Every structure is written in structure tokens, then in C-alpha cells.
């Protein structure tokens, strides 16, 4: 090797690049793999020497990247060692070889990704200088999206969101359909990890219709949309998502369809159904939650009178994201069934202390997700069904002609039916009176 390098050094400057490339090709195609890394190190070290010149060095490094693609398929570990060693050699002269170093880092990230070493692959991509060589914005966008995707594989949503924000500023510059779809999927997953389940469900459902995505992946996205919709805060916005998913014929094939339909029809969920659904959740969707200081104080008010009552639950609030979603849903379901309910009755239904049940209902009323009032003297929650038609799940979600199963839902619907009868009778009376005033209608006498 020393004699060959000496021969290259004696060549004219214009022939040195071709000589170095020829030597690289010879070494990489050789059968002796034991000295391959050291031989490549020696060649690159000589090619980067100040006497050789920057132009030759760049040509040799560019050719090395192409040749290593062939070696990588045969021996990824050896390729990884060569790339890491070459980057270390370039580092003192990084200003002159920035573009070539970025190509090597991208190649190293490919190897890490194939090995499913998501963290190291993301770290390597983070070291790429995207401002080198006036790189197009579309290339920057592609690298940022790839970093976000790799970080999300490791569930590092905090750092992923930082790079997502950078990508979002460049999204307009890309026309590559595949990269844009990856970007939207990253957006949905970030919403999911950040517990913004309504937004996540909407994005997942949107992506599940994209024909370019593989059928199995679309089914996974549809399932993720259902899961996020179930975990979302109860209220009119979630009702729209639930309606949209129920309208989708594909959801009937999912194992989570039972809990989806029960939530859509405002039916109370039972512990066994919740337990079955819990088995389908990912780790971040089972995250523990804690009460705020204000809620902790509120849930302890007035509980002394129940201290010795064994029938009263001792739980002061939901413990997980799923727990909270189910409890809020059951509160909303109660508002469809009852005119009012006592703190104690709601607490029994939710397996909470009466004060904790009141706190949950109060927060939902404050946030506009539940219509009603609280009578703290009588310790009652009164549900307001007026204007319910405007926020009904079917209309809000545009459910259209989908058939809904009738169900005996109790007093609020009886009151609504009575109002409709009174309104219809009043309208008929008004029409008859107007026709009589205009002489269009006369009343005869009936003979006995």
C-alpha cells in the first residue's frame, strides 16, 4: 500500500484524483477484508493531505460514498466502521469538506436505521449541517421529517416536536408526496403522544383514506383514529369525530368498534369493556395523571360525613388517561338518561367520592362540554337538555342516513317528546284560526 501511494504522489496533479479512486476500487473489491478498514484509512488520509489539494480530496470522498453503498449490502458493520473513521479524518478540515461529510453522515444514518437503532440514526442526522452548499429547502424539509420520524420511534416526543416545528416552516417548499405524507403522519403521532387526542384522531382518520399508503398501514391508522377518539375529552367536538368514524364502514371490522359505538350512542361503559379496550393501548396512552392542587382540595370538601360509609368509594379522581376519558363519557351519558343526579349517585356510578364526582362534572360544565347546573345545597347536578338537538352527535357529525338503534333513554327524551306535541298542537291551532279569520274555513253544527 505504501509503494502504491508513493506512486500516486508522484503523478501530476490532474491525474491524482483518478489514481486515488482506482486504488479505492481495488481495495474495496479485494478479497482480504481484514486490512480493509486500515487501507481505506491510509488512502483517505493521503487524499486529504494539504499537498494533494481540496478538489482531489472532494472527488475521492464523493467516490468513496458511492463505493460504500455496494459494500454496505454485504457487511454493514464494516461499512459503519469505515464511515465513522472517515468522518473523524474529515473533522479537522470540515470547512473544506462539509458536503462530503454530510453525505457520509446520511449513509451512516441509513445503516443505523436498518439496524433499528433509531436514536443513533437521529443523532447522526442532527449533526448534518443543512446550510452547507446552499442546500435546497426541500432537502432540509426531508431531513427534518426523517429526524422526527426516528425520534418518534423511540417515543422521544419532546425533541421530536422541536424538529417538527422546523419542518413545519419548510412544508410549503416540498412537492414530494411521500415526504408530505410522512410529515402528516408525524403530526398525528405527535398529537397522540402529547395527549391532544382530538387532533390526532382527525389526522389519523384523514390519512386512512390516502390511496398511496399501503392497505395494512391504512387499517392501522384507522384503528389509531378510533383509539384517540375514545381517549379524547367528552363533549361536542369528540361527538363529531365519533360520528365521522361510525359513518366509516371500515370501523365495523375493528376490534375496538364495540366501545366506539357505545360511546357514540352515549351508552354507559362497563368495567369489563374498558378492561378489554385497555389491552389495545400503547404505553404513552396509559400514562398516569395526577390531580391539580385545586382539584385535590375540592375533592376533600364534605367527605367527612361519608368517612364511615363502606358503600362510598375512596377514589378522588381518575388515575390514567383512559380512566378520565371513560369517567367523562359516563357523566355525559348520565346527562342523556337523567334529569338530575346526586353527587353520591354520580360518585357511585363513576367509582369516585361524591366530591370528586362533583369536581369532574363542574369542570366539564365550565369547559362547555356538559350542559347543566350544580346545586351544592341540595348536592344535585341538574342536566340541561334544552338545545340538545343542535349539539346532537348525529347532526354535528353529519351522520346523515346512518340508522341509529332506538333505545329507552329516560326522562329527558320524554320531556322533549312532550314539547314537540305541544308545539305541533299550537301550530295546528294557529293555522285553523288564520283560515277561519280569512273565511276559508267554517264550522257546521252537528245534529244529535
Sine and cosine of phi, psi and omega as CSV:
sin_phi,cos_phi,sin_psi,cos_psi,sin_omega,cos_omega
0.00,0.00,-0.64,0.77,-0.03,-1.00
-0.89,0.45,-0.67,0.74,-0.02,-1.00
-0.93,0.38,-0.60,0.80,0.02,-1.00
-0.91,0.41,-0.66,0.75,0.02,-1.00
-0.92,0.38,-0.58,0.82,0.05,-1.00
-0.90,0.43,-0.62,0.78,0.03,-1.00
-0.91,0.42,-0.61,0.79,0.04,-1.00
-0.91,0.42,-0.63,0.78,-0.04,-1.00
-0.91,0.42,-0.47,0.88,-0.03,-1.00
-0.99,0.13,-0.14,0.99,-0.01,-1.00
-0.97,0.26,0.35,-0.94,0.10,-1.00
-0.89,0.46,0.40,-0.92,-0.08,-1.00
-0.85,0.53,-0.60,0.80,-0.06,-1.00
-0.95,0.31,-0.29,0.96,-0.03,-1.00
-0.98,-0.19,-0.13,0.99,-0.11,-0.99
-0.93,0.38,-0.65,0.76,-0.04,-1.00
-0.87,0.50,-0.73,0.68,-0.01,-1.00
-0.90,0.44,-0.59,0.81,0.00,-1.00
-0.92,0.39,-0.69,0.73,0.03,-1.00
-0.90,0.44,-0.68,0.73,0.01,-1.00
-0.89,0.46,-0.67,0.74,0.03,-1.00
-0.88,0.47,-0.63,0.78,0.02,-1.00
-0.92,0.38,-0.65,0.76,0.05,-1.00
-0.88,0.48,-0.72,0.69,-0.01,-1.00
-0.88,0.48,-0.66,0.76,0.00,-1.00
-0.89,0.45,-0.69,0.72,-0.04,-1.00
-0.93,0.38,-0.70,0.72,-0.05,-1.00
-0.94,0.34,-0.44,0.90,0.01,-1.00
-1.00,-0.01,-0.08,1.00,0.00,-1.00
-0.95,0.32,0.30,-0.95,-0.04,-1.00
-1.00,0.06,-0.31,0.95,-0.04,-1.00
-1.00,0.07,0.97,-0.24,-0.03,-1.00
-1.00,0.00,-0.19,0.98,-0.10,-1.00
-0.94,0.35,-0.56,0.83,-0.03,-1.00
-0.95,-0.30,0.15,0.99,-0.10,-1.00
-0.86,0.50,-0.75,0.66,-0.05,-1.00
-0.88,0.48,-0.69,0.72,-0.01,-1.00
-0.92,0.40,-0.62,0.78,0.02,-1.00
-0.91,0.41,-0.68,0.73,0.05,-1.00
-0.88,0.47,-0.66,0.75,0.01,-1.00
-0.85,0.53,-0.71,0.71,-0.04,-1.00
-0.91,0.41,-0.67,0.74,0.00,-1.00
-0.90,0.44,-0.74,0.67,-0.03,-1.00
-0.91,0.42,-0.64,0.77,0.02,-1.00
-0.86,0.51,-0.66,0.75,0.03,-1.00
-0.95,0.32,-0.60,0.80,-0.01,-1.00
-0.92,0.38,-0.45,0.89,-0.01,-1.00
-1.00,-0.02,0.02,1.00,-0.02,-1.00
-0.91,0.42,0.54,-0.84,-0.06,-1.00
-0.86,0.51,-0.52,0.86,-0.03,-1.00
-0.94,0.33,-0.37,0.93,-0.04,-1.00
-0.98,0.18,-0.71,0.71,0.02,-1.00
0.93,-0.36,0.47,-0.88,-0.08,-1.00
-0.93,0.38,-0.62,0.78,-0.06,-1.00
-0.88,0.47,-0.71,0.70,0.02,-1.00
-0.90,0.43,-0.70,0.72,0.00,-1.00
-0.85,0.53,-0.67,0.74,0.00,-1.00
-0.91,0.41,-0.64,0.77,0.01,-1.00
-0.91,0.43,-0.66,0.75,-0.01,-1.00
-0.92,0.40,-0.69,0.72,0.01,-1.00
-0.90,0.43,-0.64,0.77,0.03,-1.00
-0.89,0.46,-0.64,0.77,0.02,-1.00
-0.94,0.34,-0.56,0.83,0.03,-1.00
-0.87,0.49,-0.66,0.75,0.02,-1.00
-0.86,0.51,-0.68,0.73,-0.01,-1.00
-0.92,0.40,-0.67,0.74,-0.04,-1.00
-0.93,0.37,-0.55,0.83,-0.02,-1.00
-0.94,0.35,-0.39,0.92,0.06,-1.00
-0.87,0.49,-0.57,0.82,0.01,-1.00
-0.96,0.26,-0.62,0.79,-0.01,-1.00
-0.94,0.33,-0.56,0.83,-0.08,-1.00
-0.86,0.51,-0.60,0.80,-0.02,-1.00
-0.92,0.40,-0.47,0.88,-0.04,-1.00
-1.00,0.01,-0.66,0.75,-0.10,-1.00
-0.54,-0.84,1.00,-0.01,-0.08,-1.00
-0.93,0.36,-0.55,0.83,0.00,-1.00
-0.90,0.44,-0.70,0.71,0.02,-1.00
-0.91,0.42,-0.66,0.75,0.03,-1.00
-0.88,0.48,-0.66,0.75,0.01,-1.00
-0.88,0.48,-0.68,0.73,0.00,-1.00
-0.90,0.43,-0.67,0.74,0.00,-1.00
-0.90,0.43,-0.71,0.71,-0.02,-1.00
-0.89,0.45,-0.73,0.69,0.00,-1.00
-0.88,0.48,-0.65,0.76,0.01,-1.00
-0.92,0.40,-0.65,0.76,-0.01,-1.00
-0.92,0.40,-0.65,0.76,0.04,-1.00
-0.88,0.47,-0.63,0.78,0.04,-1.00
-0.90,0.44,-0.60,0.80,0.04,-1.00
-0.93,0.37,-0.59,0.81,-0.02,-1.00
-0.96,0.29,-0.50,0.86,-0.18,-0.98
-0.76,0.65,-0.71,0.71,0.01,-1.00
-0.91,0.42,-0.34,0.94,-0.03,-1.00
-0.89,-0.45,0.47,0.88,-0.17,-0.99
-0.85,0.53,-0.48,0.88,-0.02,-1.00
-0.89,0.45,-0.60,0.80,-0.05,-1.00
-0.99,0.13,-0.38,0.93,-0.12,-0.99
-0.79,-0.61,0.59,0.81,-0.05,-1.00
-0.88,0.48,-0.72,0.70,-0.06,-1.00
-0.91,0.42,-0.66,0.75,0.00,-1.00
-0.93,0.36,-0.60,0.80,0.04,-1.00
-0.90,0.43,-0.62,0.78,0.03,-1.00
-0.90,0.43,-0.63,0.78,0.03,-1.00
-0.90,0.43,-0.64,0.77,0.03,-1.00
-0.92,0.39,-0.63,0.77,0.03,-1.00
-0.91,0.42,-0.64,0.77,0.05,-1.00
-0.89,0.46,-0.64,0.77,0.04,-1.00
-0.91,0.42,-0.65,0.76,0.03,-1.00
-0.91,0.41,-0.63,0.78,0.04,-1.00
-0.89,0.45,-0.61,0.79,0.05,-1.00
-0.86,0.50,-0.66,0.75,-0.01,-1.00
-0.91,0.40,-0.71,0.70,0.02,-1.00
-0.87,0.48,-0.64,0.77,-0.03,-1.00
-0.92,0.39,-0.63,0.77,0.05,-1.00
-0.89,0.46,-0.52,0.85,0.03,-1.00
-1.00,0.09,0.03,1.00,-0.02,-1.00
0.88,0.47,0.50,0.87,0.12,-0.99
-1.00,-0.08,0.98,0.22,-0.16,-0.99
-0.89,0.46,-0.65,0.76,-0.07,-1.00
-0.90,0.43,-0.76,0.65,-0.02,-1.00
-0.91,0.42,-0.59,0.81,0.04,-1.00
-0.89,0.46,-0.69,0.73,0.02,-1.00
-0.91,0.42,-0.65,0.76,-0.01,-1.00
-0.90,0.45,-0.63,0.78,0.02,-1.00
-0.90,0.43,-0.69,0.72,0.01,-1.00
-0.91,0.42,-0.51,0.86,0.02,-1.00
-0.92,0.40,-0.41,0.91,-0.02,-1.00
-0.99,0.12,-0.13,0.99,0.01,-1.00
-0.94,0.33,0.76,-0.65,0.04,-1.00
-1.00,0.08,0.98,-0.21,-0.08,-1.00
-0.97,0.22,-0.11,0.99,0.03,-1.00
-1.00,-0.07,-0.01,1.00,-0.04,-1.00
-0.97,0.25,0.70,-0.72,0.10,-0.99
0.91,0.42,0.48,0.88,0.01,-1.00
0.76,0.65,0.84,0.55,-0.05,-1.00
-0.90,0.43,0.69,-0.73,0.02,-1.00
-0.88,0.47,0.50,-0.86,-0.01,-1.00
-0.89,0.46,-0.52,0.86,0.01,-1.00
-0.90,0.44,-0.60,0.80,0.05,-1.00
-0.92,0.38,-0.65,0.76,0.04,-1.00
-0.88,0.48,-0.70,0.72,0.00,-1.00
-0.86,0.51,-0.67,0.74,-0.01,-1.00
-0.90,0.44,-0.66,0.76,0.00,-1.00
-0.93,0.38,-0.68,0.73,0.01,-1.00
-0.88,0.47,-0.68,0.74,0.01,-1.00
-0.89,0.45,-0.63,0.77,0.01,-1.00
-0.91,0.42,-0.65,0.76,0.03,-1.00
-0.89,0.46,-0.70,0.71,0.00,-1.00
-0.87,0.50,-0.70,0.72,-0.03,-1.00
-0.88,0.47,-0.67,0.74,0.00,-1.00
-0.93,0.38,-0.65,0.76,0.01,-1.00
-0.92,0.40,-0.58,0.81,0.02,-1.00
-0.94,0.35,-0.47,0.88,0.08,-1.00
-0.90,0.44,-0.50,0.87,0.05,-1.00
-1.00,-0.08,0.10,0.99,0.01,-1.00
0.87,0.49,0.52,0.86,0.08,-1.00
-1.00,-0.06,0.96,0.27,-0.11,-0.99
-0.95,0.30,-0.40,0.92,-0.02,-1.00
-0.92,0.39,-0.79,0.61,0.02,-1.00
-0.94,0.35,-0.55,0.83,0.02,-1.00
-0.88,0.47,-0.61,0.79,-0.01,-1.00
-0.91,0.41,-0.55,0.83,0.03,-1.00
-0.89,0.46,-0.71,0.70,0.01,-1.00
-0.97,0.25,-0.47,0.88,0.07,-1.00
-0.89,0.47,-0.66,0.75,0.01,-1.00
-0.89,0.46,-0.59,0.80,0.06,-1.00
-0.92,0.39,-0.66,0.75,0.01,-1.00
-0.91,0.42,-0.62,0.78,-0.03,-1.00
-0.86,0.50,-0.55,0.84,0.01,-1.00
-0.95,0.32,-0.28,0.96,-0.05,-1.00
-0.92,-0.38,0.02,1.00,-0.09,-1.00
-0.86,0.52,-0.54,0.84,-0.03,-1.00
-0.91,0.40,-0.36,0.93,-0.10,-1.00
-1.00,0.10,-0.17,0.98,-0.10,-1.00
-0.98,-0.18,0.66,-0.76,0.10,-1.00
-0.89,-0.46,0.07,1.00,-0.01,-1.00
-0.98,0.20,0.91,-0.41,-0.09,-1.00
-0.88,0.48,-0.67,0.74,-0.05,-1.00
-0.90,0.44,-0.70,0.71,0.00,-1.00
-0.91,0.41,-0.62,0.78,0.01,-1.00
-0.91,0.41,-0.60,0.80,0.05,-1.00
-0.93,0.38,-0.64,0.77,0.08,-1.00
-0.88,0.47,-0.62,0.78,0.03,-1.00
-0.89,0.46,-0.70,0.72,0.01,-1.00
-0.91,0.41,-0.59,0.80,0.05,-1.00
-0.91,0.41,-0.65,0.76,0.07,-1.00
-0.88,0.48,-0.62,0.78,0.04,-1.00
-0.88,0.47,-0.71,0.71,0.02,-1.00
-0.89,0.45,-0.69,0.72,-0.03,-1.00
-0.92,0.39,-0.59,0.81,0.04,-1.00
-0.90,0.43,-0.69,0.73,0.08,-1.00
-0.85,0.52,-0.66,0.75,0.00,-1.00
-0.88,0.47,-0.77,0.64,-0.02,-1.00
-0.91,0.41,-0.50,0.86,-0.02,-1.00
-1.00,0.05,0.07,1.00,0.02,-1.00
0.92,0.40,0.42,0.91,0.15,-0.99
-1.00,-0.07,0.96,0.29,-0.23,-0.97
-0.94,0.34,-0.51,0.86,0.02,-1.00
-0.89,0.46,-0.74,0.67,0.01,-1.00
-0.91,0.42,-0.64,0.77,0.00,-1.00
-0.89,0.46,-0.71,0.71,-0.01,-1.00
-0.87,0.50,-0.67,0.74,-0.01,-1.00
-0.90,0.44,-0.69,0.72,-0.01,-1.00
-0.93,0.37,-0.69,0.72,0.02,-1.00
-0.87,0.49,-0.70,0.72,-0.03,-1.00
-0.91,0.42,-0.63,0.77,0.04,-1.00
-0.87,0.49,-0.70,0.71,-0.03,-1.00
-0.94,0.35,-0.45,0.89,-0.04,-1.00
-0.93,0.38,-0.19,0.98,0.02,-1.00
-0.99,-0.11,-0.15,0.99,-0.11,-0.99
-0.96,0.29,0.86,-0.51,-0.11,-0.99
-0.93,0.36,-0.46,0.89,-0.04,-1.00
-0.93,0.37,-0.35,0.94,-0.02,-1.00
-0.99,0.14,0.60,-0.80,0.00,-1.00
-0.84,0.54,0.55,-0.84,-0.08,-1.00
-0.85,0.53,-0.69,0.73,0.01,-1.00
-0.90,0.43,-0.63,0.78,0.02,-1.00
-0.92,0.39,-0.61,0.79,0.03,-1.00
-0.90,0.43,-0.62,0.79,0.03,-1.00
-0.91,0.41,-0.63,0.78,0.05,-1.00
-0.90,0.44,-0.63,0.77,0.01,-1.00
-0.93,0.37,-0.62,0.78,0.05,-1.00
-0.90,0.44,-0.67,0.74,0.04,-1.00
-0.89,0.45,-0.65,0.76,0.04,-1.00
-0.90,0.43,-0.59,0.81,0.03,-1.00
-0.89,0.45,-0.68,0.74,0.03,-1.00
-0.89,0.45,-0.71,0.70,-0.01,-1.00
-0.86,0.51,-0.73,0.68,-0.01,-1.00
-0.91,0.41,-0.59,0.80,0.03,-1.00
-0.90,0.43,-0.63,0.77,0.03,-1.00
-0.91,0.41,-0.60,0.80,-0.04,-1.00
-0.99,0.14,-0.18,0.98,-0.05,-1.00
-0.94,0.34,0.41,-0.91,0.03,-1.00
-0.87,0.49,0.72,-0.70,-0.01,-1.00
-0.90,0.44,0.63,-0.78,0.02,-1.00
0.43,-0.90,-0.02,-1.00,-0.06,-1.00
-0.85,0.53,-0.61,0.79,-0.02,-1.00
-0.91,0.42,-0.66,0.75,0.05,-1.00
-0.92,0.39,-0.57,0.82,0.01,-1.00
-0.86,0.51,-0.60,0.80,0.02,-1.00
-0.91,0.42,-0.69,0.73,0.02,-1.00
-0.91,0.42,-0.70,0.72,0.01,-1.00
-0.87,0.49,-0.66,0.75,0.01,-1.00
-0.90,0.45,-0.67,0.74,0.00,-1.00
-0.90,0.44,-0.63,0.77,0.00,-1.00
-0.95,0.30,-0.62,0.78,0.04,-1.00
-0.91,0.41,-0.51,0.86,0.03,-1.00
-0.95,0.32,-0.41,0.91,0.00,-1.00
-0.97,0.26,0.89,-0.45,-0.07,-1.00
-0.89,0.45,-0.40,0.92,-0.07,-1.00
-0.94,0.34,-0.43,0.90,-0.08,-1.00
-0.92,0.38,-0.37,0.93,-0.02,-1.00
-0.91,0.41,-0.30,0.95,0.00,-1.00
-1.00,0.01,-0.13,0.99,-0.06,-1.00
-0.99,0.10,0.53,-0.85,0.03,-1.00
-0.92,0.39,-0.31,0.95,-0.01,-1.00
-1.00,-0.04,0.14,0.99,-0.06,-1.00
-0.90,0.43,-0.56,0.83,-0.03,-1.00
-0.86,0.52,-0.76,0.65,-0.03,-1.00
-0.95,0.32,-0.52,0.85,0.06,-1.00
-0.88,0.47,-0.75,0.66,-0.04,-1.00
-0.92,0.39,-0.61,0.80,0.01,-1.00
-0.91,0.42,-0.63,0.78,0.04,-1.00
-0.93,0.37,-0.63,0.78,-0.01,-1.00
-0.90,0.43,-0.65,0.76,-0.02,-1.00
-1.00,0.05,0.18,0.98,0.05,-1.00
0.84,0.55,0.70,0.72,0.08,-1.00
-0.99,-0.13,0.60,-0.80,-0.02,-1.00
-0.92,0.38,0.72,-0.69,-0.01,-1.00
-1.00,0.03,0.66,-0.75,0.00,-1.00
-0.99,-0.12,0.42,-0.91,-0.04,-1.00
-0.82,0.57,-0.62,0.79,-0.02,-1.00
-0.90,0.43,-0.63,0.78,0.01,-1.00
-0.93,0.37,-0.64,0.77,0.02,-1.00
-0.91,0.41,-0.66,0.75,-0.01,-1.00
-0.89,0.46,-0.65,0.76,0.02,-1.00
-0.90,0.43,-0.68,0.74,0.02,-1.00
-0.92,0.39,-0.58,0.81,-0.02,-1.00
-0.85,0.52,-0.53,0.85,0.00,-1.00
-0.92,0.40,-0.28,0.96,-0.01,-1.00
-1.00,-0.06,-0.08,1.00,-0.11,-0.99
-1.00,0.10,0.45,-0.89,0.09,-1.00
-1.00,0.07,0.16,-0.99,-0.11,-0.99
-0.87,0.50,-0.70,0.71,-0.06,-1.00
-0.93,0.36,-0.36,0.93,0.02,-1.00
-0.99,0.12,-0.10,1.00,0.07,-1.00
-0.95,-0.30,0.34,0.94,-0.06,-1.00
-0.87,0.49,0.62,-0.79,0.04,-1.00
-0.97,0.26,0.55,-0.84,0.06,-1.00
-0.81,-0.58,0.45,-0.89,-0.01,-1.00
-0.85,-0.52,0.43,-0.90,0.03,-1.00
-0.97,0.25,0.56,-0.83,0.12,-0.99
-0.95,0.32,0.36,-0.93,0.02,-1.00
-0.81,0.58,-0.65,0.76,0.00,-1.00
-0.91,0.43,-0.68,0.73,0.01,-1.00
-0.92,0.39,-0.56,0.83,0.00,-1.00
-0.90,0.43,-0.63,0.78,0.04,-1.00
-0.93,0.36,-0.68,0.73,-0.06,-1.00
-0.90,0.43,-0.59,0.81,-0.04,-1.00
-0.96,0.27,-0.20,0.98,0.01,-1.00
-0.99,-0.13,-0.10,1.00,-0.05,-1.00
-0.97,0.25,0.77,-0.64,0.11,-0.99
0.96,0.27,0.27,0.96,-0.04,-1.00
-1.00,0.01,-0.16,0.99,-0.03,-1.00
-0.87,0.49,-0.59,0.81,-0.05,-1.00
-0.93,0.36,-0.31,0.95,0.01,-1.00
-0.97,-0.24,0.11,0.99,-0.12,-0.99
-0.85,0.53,-0.59,0.81,-0.08,-1.00
-0.98,-0.20,0.18,0.98,-0.02,-1.00
-1.00,-0.07,0.94,-0.35,-0.06,-1.00
-0.94,0.35,-0.26,0.96,-0.03,-1.00
-0.99,0.12,-0.18,0.98,-0.03,-1.00
-1.00,-0.03,0.76,-0.65,0.03,-1.00
-0.91,0.40,0.47,-0.88,0.03,-1.00
-0.98,-0.19,-0.02,1.00,-0.02,-1.00
-0.95,0.30,0.69,-0.73,-0.05,-1.00
-0.95,-0.31,0.11,0.99,0.03,-1.00
0.22,-0.98,0.18,-0.98,0.03,-1.00
-0.92,0.38,0.52,-0.86,-0.04,-1.00
-0.97,-0.22,-0.39,0.92,0.00,-1.00
-0.74,-0.68,0.17,-0.99,0.04,-1.00
-0.87,0.49,-0.68,0.73,0.02,-1.00
-0.90,0.43,-0.68,0.73,0.01,-1.00
-0.83,0.56,-0.72,0.69,-0.01,-1.00
-0.91,0.41,-0.67,0.74,-0.01,-1.00
-0.88,0.47,-0.67,0.74,-0.01,-1.00
-0.93,0.38,-0.68,0.73,0.00,-1.00
-0.89,0.46,-0.70,0.71,0.00,-1.00
-0.90,0.43,-0.61,0.79,0.06,-1.00
-0.89,0.46,-0.68,0.73,-0.01,-1.00
-0.92,0.40,-0.55,0.84,0.10,-0.99
-0.89,0.46,-0.71,0.71,0.00,-1.00
-0.90,0.43,-0.62,0.79,0.04,-1.00
-0.90,0.44,-0.61,0.79,0.05,-1.00
-0.87,0.49,-0.61,0.79,-0.03,-1.00
-0.92,0.40,-0.35,0.94,0.05,-1.00
-1.00,0.08,-0.32,0.95,-0.10,-0.99
-0.98,-0.20,-0.68,0.74,-0.14,-0.99
-0.94,-0.35,0.45,-0.89,0.19,-0.98
-0.96,0.29,-0.66,0.76,0.02,-1.00
-0.44,-0.90,0.24,-0.97,0.02,-1.00
-0.46,-0.89,0.58,-0.81,0.00,-1.00
-0.98,0.22,0.35,-0.94,0.06,-1.00
-0.84,0.55,-0.67,0.74,-0.04,-1.00
-0.92,0.40,-0.67,0.74,0.00,-1.00
-0.90,0.44,-0.68,0.74,0.02,-1.00
-0.92,0.39,-0.62,0.78,0.04,-1.00
-0.88,0.47,-0.64,0.77,0.04,-1.00
-0.89,0.45,-0.67,0.74,0.00,-1.00
-0.91,0.42,-0.63,0.78,-0.07,-1.00
-1.00,-0.03,-0.08,1.00,-0.11,-0.99
0.87,0.50,0.75,0.66,0.04,-1.00
-0.75,-0.67,0.26,-0.97,0.15,-0.99
-0.93,0.37,0.42,-0.91,0.01,-1.00
-0.82,0.57,-0.65,0.76,-0.01,-1.00
-0.92,0.40,-0.61,0.79,0.02,-1.00
-0.92,0.39,-0.61,0.79,0.05,-1.00
-0.90,0.43,-0.66,0.75,0.04,-1.00
-0.89,0.46,-0.68,0.73,-0.01,-1.00
-0.87,0.49,-0.68,0.73,0.00,-1.00
-0.90,0.43,-0.71,0.70,0.01,-1.00
-0.90,0.45,-0.65,0.76,-0.01,-1.00
-0.88,0.48,-0.69,0.72,-0.01,-1.00
-0.90,0.43,-0.63,0.78,0.01,-1.00
-0.92,0.40,-0.61,0.79,0.05,-1.00
-0.92,0.40,-0.68,0.73,0.01,-1.00
-0.87,0.49,-0.61,0.79,-0.06,-1.00
-1.00,0.06,0.06,1.00,0.04,-1.00
0.97,0.26,0.30,0.95,0.00,-1.00
-0.99,-0.12,-0.11,0.99,0.03,-1.00
-0.58,-0.81,0.72,-0.69,0.01,-1.00
-0.99,-0.16,0.85,-0.53,0.00,-1.00
0.17,-0.99,-0.01,-1.00,0.04,-1.00
-0.70,-0.71,0.36,-0.93,-0.02,-1.00
-0.88,-0.48,0.80,-0.60,0.07,-1.00
-0.97,-0.24,0.99,-0.16,-0.07,-1.00
-0.97,0.24,-0.37,0.93,0.05,-1.00
-0.94,0.35,-0.77,0.64,0.01,-1.00
-0.99,0.11,-0.13,0.99,-0.02,-1.00
0.85,0.53,0.78,0.63,-0.01,-1.00
-0.79,-0.62,0.52,-0.85,0.15,-0.99
-0.93,-0.37,0.87,-0.49,0.01,-1.00
-0.99,-0.16,0.80,-0.60,-0.01,-1.00
-1.00,-0.08,0.71,-0.70,-0.03,-1.00
-0.98,-0.19,0.90,-0.43,-0.01,-1.00
-0.99,-0.17,0.01,1.00,0.01,-1.00
-0.93,0.37,0.69,-0.72,-0.01,-1.00
0.97,0.26,0.20,0.98,-0.04,-1.00
-0.90,0.45,-0.53,0.85,-0.03,-1.00
-0.86,0.51,-0.54,0.84,-0.06,-1.00
-0.93,0.36,-0.50,0.87,-0.07,-1.00
-0.96,-0.30,0.17,0.99,-0.05,-1.00
-0.87,0.49,0.53,-0.84,-0.10,-0.99
-0.89,0.45,-0.64,0.77,-0.05,-1.00
-0.88,0.48,-0.74,0.67,-0.04,-1.00
-0.95,0.31,-0.68,0.73,-0.06,-1.00
-0.88,0.47,-0.57,0.82,-0.02,-1.00
-1.00,-0.04,0.00,1.00,-0.03,-1.00
0.90,0.43,0.69,0.72,-0.12,-0.99
-0.92,0.39,-0.38,0.92,0.11,-0.99
0.90,0.43,-0.82,-0.57,-0.14,-0.99
-1.00,-0.02,0.17,0.98,0.00,-1.00
-0.90,0.44,0.75,-0.66,-0.05,-1.00
-0.97,0.23,0.78,-0.63,0.02,-1.00
-0.95,-0.32,0.73,-0.69,-0.04,-1.00
-0.94,0.34,0.76,-0.65,0.03,-1.00
-0.94,0.35,0.54,-0.84,-0.02,-1.00
-0.53,-0.85,0.63,-0.78,0.06,-1.00
-0.96,0.27,0.97,-0.24,-0.11,-0.99
-0.95,-0.31,0.06,1.00,0.20,-0.98
0.99,-0.10,-0.36,-0.93,-0.23,-0.97
-0.85,0.52,-0.72,0.70,-0.06,-1.00
-0.83,0.55,-0.61,0.79,-0.01,-1.00
-0.96,0.27,-0.52,0.86,0.09,-1.00
-0.90,0.44,-0.68,0.73,0.03,-1.00
-0.89,0.45,-0.64,0.77,-0.01,-1.00
-0.91,0.40,-0.65,0.76,0.04,-1.00
-0.88,0.47,-0.67,0.74,0.05,-1.00
-0.88,0.48,-0.67,0.74,0.01,-1.00
-0.89,0.46,-0.66,0.75,-0.02,-1.00
-0.91,0.41,-0.62,0.79,0.04,-1.00
-0.90,0.43,-0.71,0.70,0.01,-1.00
-0.88,0.48,-0.67,0.74,-0.02,-1.00
-0.91,0.42,-0.67,0.74,0.01,-1.00
-0.89,0.45,-0.70,0.72,0.01,-1.00
-0.89,0.46,-0.64,0.77,0.01,-1.00
-0.91,0.41,-0.65,0.76,0.01,-1.00
-0.90,0.43,-0.66,0.75,0.03,-1.00
-0.89,0.46,-0.69,0.72,0.00,-1.00
-0.89,0.46,-0.64,0.77,0.00,-1.00
-0.91,0.42,-0.66,0.75,0.01,-1.00
-0.90,0.43,-0.70,0.71,0.01,-1.00
-0.87,0.49,-0.67,0.74,-0.02,-1.00
-0.90,0.44,-0.66,0.75,0.01,-1.00
-0.91,0.42,-0.65,0.76,0.01,-1.00
-0.92,0.38,-0.59,0.81,0.02,-1.00
-0.92,0.39,-0.69,0.73,0.00,-1.00
-0.87,0.49,-0.53,0.85,-0.03,-1.00
-1.00,-0.02,0.08,1.00,0.03,-1.00
0.97,0.26,0.27,0.96,-0.02,-1.00
-1.00,0.07,-0.19,0.98,-0.07,-1.00
-0.63,-0.78,0.76,-0.65,0.04,-1.00
-0.81,-0.59,0.46,-0.89,-0.01,-1.00
-0.94,-0.33,0.81,-0.59,0.04,-1.00
-1.00,-0.03,0.14,-0.99,0.02,-1.00
-0.98,-0.18,0.59,-0.81,0.00,-1.00
-0.98,-0.21,0.85,-0.52,0.00,-1.00
-0.99,0.12,0.63,-0.77,0.01,-1.00
-0.95,0.30,0.00,0.00,0.00,0.00
